[in-house]
Amino acid sequence: MEITLALDRYDRHVPLFLGAVAPPAGLAYRALEVGMVPPRRDGIDRHGRMLKHLEFDAAEVSLASYILARARGAPLTAVPVFPRRLFSQNHVFVHKGAGIRRPQDLAGRRVGLWAFQVTMSVLAKGDLKSFYGVPWESIRWVTQFPEEIEWSAPGLALERTAPGQDLAQMLVDGEIDAYIHPHPPALVQERTDRVARLFDDPEAECRRYFAERGYYPIMHLVAVKTELVRRRPTLPRELMHLLEEAKRQAYDFYHDPGYALLAFARTAYERQLQALGRDPWTAGLAANRANLERFIADLVDQRLLARPVAPASLFHESVLDT
């Protein structure tokens, strides 16, 4: 069997793009560099191309959109490998003139989101409510892009930008008070005269969150076509092995202090070891159950999912013991 594997261009995927991870006997893979924002070697819109059009055999996809697609009967299953993780605290930007100094100041404000069901949007809304005591319902949400998976919630008031409007520019201009984005646009990060992060020391706040919650929040998992698993029942574990071996090789990159463009990449890695432990990217269902349970509860609370689902139901039965 030869499969296509669509992934973004992270360091933990570089060994796969280089063909440096040997597949098991009888399996070949072609790693495609497919992102969500341009440029990428093999295009963008990975989530939609996989979840709606089944364009790839396996792909890194949004956790939220995958759960919603599965609830609607998408012929996909997943393996508990999570190649993208982010802390929401590092992705909340505010207009300097809005007088926002703490999460509680967001109540009643206009806050931009890529879309309501984006995984970072769900995580941030959930963290505001459960970690900071700021109900997401108290905020006026403004979205720019269509939802990945068709969805509606009667009575839920969401504002959509007008054609041609850009939330990043609206933040700089003070037309919205804050912006939460998984891929912060360059404009937001560069206009430090107009824009600031919500937290003065976001790294310290992320560490505090990790110490209390015990996990580095999941953004993406790896989905695979169900029909392929029927043909090759060993495929889920083989995919886990490929991705875990690629990650192991990527960790080894950082033994070289000159590997990255960042001058202090090695010392940053050492600080991470102290704060987050040996591997905050742990694969497997058991190690990630608490994270998944809370995220599913947030989906239900935010009216994106009608009822809770068991974390085990998201994954192929052959990897439930991981």
TASUL-V40810 format. One record per residue. N is the residue number from 1. RES is the residue in one small letter. SS is DSSP state (A for helix, B for strand, O for the rest). Layout:
BEGIN
N_RES_SS ; N_RES_SS
END
This chain:
BEGIN
1_m_O ; 2_e_B ; 3_i_B ; 4_t_B ; 5_l_B ; 6_a_B ; 7_l_B ; 8_d_O ; 9_r_O ; 10_y_O ; 11_d_A ; 12_r_A ; 13_h_A ; 14_v_A ; 15_p_A ; 16_l_A ; 17_f_A ; 18_l_O ; 19_g_O ; 20_a_O ; 21_v_O ; 22_a_O ; 23_p_O ; 24_p_O ; 25_a_O ; 26_g_O ; 27_l_O ; 28_a_B ; 29_y_B ; 30_r_B ; 31_a_B ; 32_l_B ; 33_e_B ; 34_v_O ; 35_g_O ; 36_m_O ; 37_v_O ; 38_p_O ; 39_p_O ; 40_r_O ; 41_r_O ; 42_d_O ; 43_g_O ; 44_i_O ; 45_d_O ; 46_r_A ; 47_h_A ; 48_g_A ; 49_r_A ; 50_m_A ; 51_l_A ; 52_k_O ; 53_h_O ; 54_l_O ; 55_e_O ; 56_f_O ; 57_d_O ; 58_a_B ; 59_a_B ; 60_e_B ; 61_v_B ; 62_s_B ; 63_l_A ; 64_a_A ; 65_s_A ; 66_y_A ; 67_i_A ; 68_l_A ; 69_a_A ; 70_r_A ; 71_a_A ; 72_r_O ; 73_g_O ; 74_a_O ; 75_p_O ; 76_l_B ; 77_t_B ; 78_a_B ; 79_v_B ; 80_p_B ; 81_v_B ; 82_f_B ; 83_p_B ; 84_r_B ; 85_r_B ; 86_l_O ; 87_f_O ; 88_s_A ; 89_q_A ; 90_n_A ; 91_h_O ; 92_v_B ; 93_f_B ; 94_v_B ; 95_h_B ; 96_k_A ; 97_g_A ; 98_a_A ; 99_g_O ; 100_i_O ; 101_r_O ; 102_r_O ; 103_p_A ; 104_q_A ; 105_d_A ; 106_l_A ; 107_a_O ; 108_g_O ; 109_r_O ; 110_r_B ; 111_v_B ; 112_g_B ; 113_l_B ; 114_w_O ; 115_a_O ; 116_f_O ; 117_q_O ; 118_v_O ; 119_t_A ; 120_m_A ; 121_s_A ; 122_v_A ; 123_l_A ; 124_a_A ; 125_k_A ; 126_g_A ; 127_d_A ; 128_l_A ; 129_k_A ; 130_s_A ; 131_f_O ; 132_y_O ; 133_g_O ; 134_v_O ; 135_p_O ; 136_w_A ; 137_e_A ; 138_s_A ; 139_i_O ; 140_r_B ; 141_w_B ; 142_v_B ; 143_t_B ; 144_q_O ; 145_f_O ; 146_p_O ; 147_e_O ; 148_e_O ; 149_i_O ; 150_e_O ; 151_w_O ; 152_s_O ; 153_a_O ; 154_p_O ; 155_g_O ; 156_l_O ; 157_a_O ; 158_l_O ; 159_e_B ; 160_r_B ; 161_t_O ; 162_a_O ; 163_p_O ; 164_g_O ; 165_q_O ; 166_d_O ; 167_l_A ; 168_a_A ; 169_q_A ; 170_m_A ; 171_l_A ; 172_v_A ; 173_d_O ; 174_g_O ; 175_e_O ; 176_i_O ; 177_d_O ; 178_a_B ; 179_y_B ; 180_i_B ; 181_h_O ; 182_p_O ; 183_h_O ; 184_p_O ; 185_p_O ; 186_a_A ; 187_l_A ; 188_v_A ; 189_q_A ; 190_e_A ; 191_r_O ; 192_t_O ; 193_d_O ; 194_r_O ; 195_v_B ; 196_a_B ; 197_r_B ; 198_l_O ; 199_f_O ; 200_d_O ; 201_d_O ; 202_p_A ; 203_e_A ; 204_a_A ; 205_e_A ; 206_c_A ; 207_r_A ; 208_r_A ; 209_y_A ; 210_f_A ; 211_a_A ; 212_e_A ; 213_r_A ; 214_g_O ; 215_y_O ; 216_y_O ; 217_p_O ; 218_i_B ; 219_m_B ; 220_h_B ; 221_l_B ; 222_v_B ; 223_a_B ; 224_v_B ; 225_k_B ; 226_t_A ; 227_e_A ; 228_l_A ; 229_v_A ; 230_r_A ; 231_r_A ; 232_r_O ; 233_p_O ; 234_t_O ; 235_l_A ; 236_p_A ; 237_r_A ; 238_e_A ; 239_l_A ; 240_m_A ; 241_h_A ; 242_l_A ; 243_l_A ; 244_e_A ; 245_e_A ; 246_a_A ; 247_k_A ; 248_r_A ; 249_q_A ; 250_a_A ; 251_y_A ; 252_d_A ; 253_f_A ; 254_y_O ; 255_h_O ; 256_d_O ; 257_p_O ; 258_g_O ; 259_y_O ; 260_a_O ; 261_l_O ; 262_l_O ; 263_a_O ; 264_f_O ; 265_a_A ; 266_r_A ; 267_t_A ; 268_a_A ; 269_y_A ; 270_e_A ; 271_r_A ; 272_q_A ; 273_l_A ; 274_q_A ; 275_a_A ; 276_l_A ; 277_g_O ; 278_r_O ; 279_d_O ; 280_p_O ; 281_w_O ; 282_t_O ; 283_a_O ; 284_g_O ; 285_l_A ; 286_a_A ; 287_a_A ; 288_n_A ; 289_r_A ; 290_a_A ; 291_n_A ; 292_l_A ; 293_e_A ; 294_r_A ; 295_f_A ; 296_i_A ; 297_a_A ; 298_d_A ; 299_l_A ; 300_v_A ; 301_d_A ; 302_q_O ; 303_r_O ; 304_l_O ; 305_l_O ; 306_a_O ; 307_r_O ; 308_p_O ; 309_v_O ; 310_a_O ; 311_p_A ; 312_a_A ; 313_s_A ; 314_l_A ; 315_f_O ; 316_h_O ; 317_e_A ; 318_s_A ; 319_v_A ; 320_l_O ; 321_d_O ; 322_t_O
END
